[in-house]
């Protein structure tokens, strides 16, 4: 029976996309092939986006039959400057996805055609405000890679199949609000690639339900924020949850983030475009946030969310400049060179607005380890910056089964205490991973908002008590676990054991008698 609901149709579309992606790749590793599938999806998207944008203005101007895709290239040049200023890029009609796809089966130089098209799309932004947002976006879509085939002919044959498969995806007419379908399809593909790639994929992708929880925590009580930021932006999915929760129009200056991995940085920028975030509304940078942060001129941020890499190495005190860096200096000590977790935390705190909230996924060790990390926790607690610590269930993230936690930071609190929430049991098993459902998120958010004790689940602890406990902020140190052990009546248990021993003895005697009878009858 065909799916009838929107959700069922979406699920069916996702299954189709994943099946096509796997069928197409053949012997190419799925993780390597993702760039081709995601890149072609992006190429189709921006082609349809631009065509719909130009068609709309012409239709409104009184030409209902106008179709940009049918226009000769030389006639299309007249609108280039204005369109680039508005959309951030330009594509000539002959280089639009459907037109290239139409000619592809007979194009013996398809690889060269696509290379030229991608170069021209990036080149259309040169000298404009969108130049940095378009630069290098197609770098990972290497149409001359031997992974696609041993010869040009074989590579081109694979590219034709790829164009056809992406072109045939039922994403509807662009004018009919299909932005969600494109963005949704992209999110689904990235989640599937991250899941199948395990550790290497999990580093760049935060599961959607965790992303949603983090974003919702930072906007409790707010309907709009000035701008949102993620210093380890990955694929950008975490930031984009704000658009879903608040609406893009309520994000002021938009989305900001930085990513150290070039391929992942490209994914994040593509992800923004595919969720219809205009180039003017996002500012993503490539580089190392800890040693070379890119957004000094934009901080502070009212909402910060992040799932930084766990316990990675960084320069630490090997770099004499860092101890005087205004982000790290206030704590008087740097995070250990082998564990950068709290360096990210200090960076986030430094760039957090006075009226802002930050929600950070942390490796559990940062909550109780000694040495420099204890000194940083002391600074955070003594200055009343830690608003809450939330223990998450294990096995939520790709590439690790560790039970992580969320540290919530605020610079303006109404009390001198930390709320501890034990949400370790708030999950549903889904396939080979645990999942936070909407109900689980709501339970956590309600406890976070109420900010009061709840037996076995939440407790509010004064900062002095935390200081007296050596600045340990592990949730298990403050929220008592429910004792699920069964109460045993020891007298009754001993009586039952005695009955079993007696019965055992009776059975042994019976067996001995049977054996003796059998031997006597021989």
N, C-alpha and C positions, 0 to 999 in steps of 0.2 A: 504494500500500500504506500502511495506517495506521501511524503511529509506534508503536513498541512500548516503547522505553526511556523512562525518566523524562526524560532530557535531550532526546530527540526530541520528546516531548510538550510539554515546556517551550518548545522552539524553535517548534513549531507554534502554541502559544498566543501567543507573542510576535509572530509574523507576523500572526496574526489581529488582535491588539490594534492593531498599527501600521496595518494595512489599514483597520480600523474608524475609527481616529483620523483618517486621511487622507480617507476617504470622507465622514465627518461634517462636516469643517470647511468643505467647499465652497470658497467664495472667501475665507474667512478665512485670514490668514497663519498657518502652522503654529506659529510661535513664540508668537503671540498666543493661539492656540487651546489651547495646552498646559494653561493654567490650568483650562479647562473639563473636559478629559479627566481630568487629575490630580485636580482638585477633586471630581469625581463619583465617581472611584474611591475617594477618601478617604471620601466620604459613605457609599458602600456599605460600606466596610470597618468604619467605626466603628458603623454600624447592626448589622452582623452580629456584630461583636465584643461589643457590649453585650448583644444578644439571647442569644448563646451563654453569656455570663457569668451573666446572670440565670436563664436556663433551667437551667443546670447546678446552681445552688444549690437551685432549686425541685425539680428531679428528685431530687437527693440528699436533700431533705427529705421525699420520699415521694409526689410528684405527677408521675408519668412522662409525663402528657399535657399538662403545662403548656407554653404557648408565649406568651412575652411579647408577640410581635407581634399576638396576637389579643386582648390585654387592653384593656378600655376605659381611656381616659386617666385618668379619675378614680380608678380602682382602682390605677393604676400609680404614683400620687404617693407611696404609702406608703414606697417604697424609695429615694426620690430622695437623701436626705441621705447614707445609708450608701454608696450606689453612687458618688456624686460623690467621696466621700472615698477610695474604692478605685480607681475608673477615671479620675476627673478630669473627667467630663462626664456628661450625662444626656440621653436622647432619649425623649420620650413615644411610645407605640406608634403613634399616628396619624401621627407625623412620621418614622418609620423609613423608610429608602430603599425597601424593597419595597412598603410601603403607599402612599407618595407616588407611586411609579411606577405602581401599579395604578390610581390615580384620575387620573393625569396626562392621558390622552387626552380626558377629559371636563371637565377643569378649565380654564375660560376664563381664570382668574386664576393660572395655574401659576407665572408669574414672581413674583407676590406671595406665593404659598404657599411657594416655595423660599426667598425672601428672609426670610420669617418663620421658617422652619425653621432656617436657618443662624444667624439672630440668636438663636434660642432655645437652640441647641446651645452657642454661645459664652456666652450668658447663664447657662447652667446652672453654669458654673464661677465666676461672680462671688462674691467673698468667700472662695473656697476656695484651697488651695495650688496648684491647677492653673490659676488665672486667667490668669497671664502666658503659660502654654503654649497656651491656647486662643484668647486674644485676637487678633482679626484674621485668623484662619486662613482664613476664606472671603472675605477682602477682594478677592482677585484673581479670584474667580468672579463676575463682574458679569453677573447674569442679565438686566439691562436694557440691556446694551450694544447699540448699533446694529450692531456687528460680526456679531451673531447674526441680524439681519434688520431690515428697515426699519420693520416694524410689530410691535405686541405679538403679534398672531396668528402672524406668521412666526417671531418669537423663541421663542414657546411651542412651535411645531411642531418647531423645532430642539432645544429642551430635551427634548421627548418622545422624539425619536430618540436623544438623548444618554443619557437614563435607560434606555431599552430596550437600547441597545448595551452600556453598562456592566453593566447587570443580566443580560444574556445571556452575559457572559464566563464560560467554564467554569472557575470557580475552586473548585469543589467545595463540600462542606459545611464550614462554618467549624470545626466541632468536629474535623474530620479533619485537623488540622495544616495548614490552608491558609494560615497566616500567611506561610510562605515564598513561596507563589504570589502573594499580594498585594504583598509587599515586592519580590519579584523582578520582577513586572509593572511596578511603579512605577519601579524602577531601569532597566529596559529602556526604558521610555518616555522617561525623562529623558536617557538616553544617546542615543536616536534624535533627540530634539529638539535636544540640544546639537550633535550631528553635523550635522543639517540646517541649524542656525542659524549654523554656523561660529563666527566670532570672538565674537559676542555670547553664544552658548550655551556656548562653551568656557570662558568666564570662571567659570562656576559649577560645572563638572563635571569631576572628575578621572577618567580611564578606570579601570575597576574593577581591571584587573591592576596598574596603577601604585599605586592605593590599597592593594591587598593587599601589594605589596612594601614600601611604606613602613611599614605596620602591623607586618608580620612582622619588619622590621629592629628596630623599637623593643622587641619582646618576646622577642628571642633569649635563650634560657636561662630564660625565665619562664613560669609557668603562670597567673599572675594579676597584676594591677596595681591600684593604688588607684583611679585614675581617668584618663581619657584626654581630651585637649584639642586643639582646632584653632582658632587665632585668626582664620582666614579660612575659616570652616566651609563656605561654599558651600551645596550641597544636602545636606550631612551624610553623603554616601556614604563619604567617607574614614574618618570616625569609626566608621561602622557595620561596617567590616571587622573591627574588634576583636571584635565579637560573633560573627562567623563564625570567627575564628581562635582565640579564647580561650573563647568562650561568655559570654553576658550575665552569668551568675552569677559569673564570675571578674573582673568589672570594678569591684568595690568600690562606690564612690560614683557610678559611671556616666560619662555623656558630657557634656562641656562644650565650648562653642564660641561664637564671635561672628561675625556677618555684617553688613556695612554696607548691602547691598542688601535692601530690604524684601521684595520678591517672592521673592528667593532664600532669605531668612530664613524665610518662610512655607513654602517647599518643604522646607527642612531639618526644620522641626518636624513637618510632615506625614509626611516620610520616617521620622522616629523612630516615630511612632504606627503607621505601616504595617509597621514591622519589629517590632511588638509590644513596643516599649520604653515602659514606663509613664511617665507624666509625672513621677513621683518620681525616675526614673533618668536624666533628662536635664535640662540647664540651658543653654539656648541664649539668647543675647542679641542684640539688634539695636543696631548702632552701630559707630563707628570704633575698632577695637582699639588703634590706635597713639596716638590722642589721648584716648580715653575708654574704657579697658578696663573690662569689666564683671565680672571675676572675681577682684578683689584678695583677697577673703576665702576663695577656694577654692584658690589656688595654695599650694604647688608641685604639679606634676603629674608622675607617674611615666612617662607615655608621651605624647609630643606629636608630632603629624603635621600637615603643612600643605603646601598648594600655593598660596602667596600670589600675588596679582596681580603680574605682572612689571613692574618699573621704573615704577611709578606715582608720581605727585606726592604729596607730603605736606608738612606744615607745616615740618618740619626746624628750622633755626636761626631761622626767621621767628617761631617761638613761643619766647619766652625761658624758658618753664617747662619745656620738654622737656630742655634740657641738664642740668637738676638732677633730672630724673625718675630714680628708682632703677633703672629698666630700662635706660636709655641712658647714664647718667652714667659708669659704670665705664670705658667705652671712651675717654672724654675728648673725644669728637667725635660729631656726629650724622650719620646717613646723608644724602647730598645731597638737597635739596628735590625734585629731578627723578627720584630713584631711591630708593624706599623699601625696596628688597629687604632690605638689612642692618638696617633698623629692625625689620622683622619678626623677623629672626634674633636680634637683641639682646633683643627682647621675649620670644621663646621661651626663650632661654637663661636669662633672669632668672626665669622661672616654671617652670623645669625642676627636678625634685627631685634631690637629691644622688645618689640611686641610679637616676636616670632616663635615658632616651634620647629624643632628638628626631631626627626625619628630615624634612628640609625640601626641597621641590623649589625649585631656584634658577635664575634666569636666568644663563647662562654668564659674562656680563660681571663679575659680582660676584667671580669667582675671581681676576681679574687687573687690574681697573681701579685706577688710582692715586688720589691725593687722600685724601679722607675714608674711602673704602672700604678703601684700603690700611691706614690707621690702625686701622680696626675689625678687619681681618684680623690685624693685628699683635697686637692685644689678645687675640683668640681663640687664636692660635697660642702666644703667649708664656705664656698661662695654661693651655695644654694642654686646651682645650675641644673642639677639632675631632678627632673620632674617625676619620672617613672621608669621602672625597669620591668619589662614584660618577658617572661619565659615562654618561648614558643615550643611547639611539639617537635620531636625529632623527624628527620627524613622528609622535610618539606622542599628542600632545594635540590636541583640537579647537581650531581657530582659529589655530594656529601650527605651522610645520614645524621650529621651532628645536630643536636638540639640547640639552635641559636637563640639569641634573645634580642630584644629591642630596647635601646636606651633612648629615652625622650628627654631632650634638653630644652630649657626655657631660661630667659634672662629676667623675666618678671613673673614671680610666683606670689601667690597669696598666703603661703605658709612656708615653714622651714622644715619640710619633711619630704620623704620620697615614697611614692606609691609603688608597692610591689604586687605584681599580678602573676599568678601561676597558671598559664594557659597551656601547659604541657599536654593536657588531655583533650584540648579543643581541636579535634581533627576527625576526618573520615578517611579511611583507607580507600584510595582510588588507583587501581592498577598496581604499579610497583612503588607508588609514592603516597605520602600522607597529604591531605588537602584541607585547607581552611575554607569551610563553606560560608555562605552569607550569614547563617545563624551563628557560627563560631565567631566571625568578625564582630557581629553585633554584640555578642556576650562580652567580648574584650572591650569594645568601645564603650559600652554602658558602664562597666567597672571603671574604665579610665575617666569617664566623664563624671561619675558620682564621686569618685575620689574618697572612698570610705572602705572600711573593712568588710569582708565577706568570708565566712569560715571556709578554710581550705582553699581559698581562691585569691583573696586580695587583703592587703594590710597596709596601713599608712604608718611609716616609721620616722620619728623625729631624727634630724641630722645628727644630734648629739649621740643618740643611740648607735647610729651607724659608725660614728667616729670611735665610740667605745669598743666597737666590734672590729677595730683595725681597718676601717673603711672598706670592709667587705660588702659588696652590693649584689651578691648572688641571691636570687629569689628564694632558693631553698633554705637560706639562712634565716628567713623572716616569715615565710608562709608555711605553716605546718601542713604536711601531707596528710591526707585522709587515711586513717588506719583501716585497711580493708581486710585485715586478718579476722578469721572466724574465732569467736570465743569458745574455748574448749573446756568442758567439764572434766577435769583430770580424774575424778573419782569414777565417773561413768566410763571414761576411756580405759582406765585400768581394768574395770570389770569386764569390758568388752574384749580386751586383750586376753584376760584369763579364760573367758568363754572360748575364744579362738584356739588357745593353747590346748584346752581340754578336748575340744572337738578334733583337733589335729592328732592328739594322742589316740583318741577313739578310732580314727580312720587308720592310723598306723597298725593298731592291733587287728582291725578287720582285714587289712591287706595281708598281714602276716599269716592269719588263719587261712585265707584263701590260697596263699602260696603253699602253705603246709598241706592243705587238702589236695592241691594239684600234684605235689610231689609224691604224696602217699598213694595216689591212684595210678601211678606209673607202673 
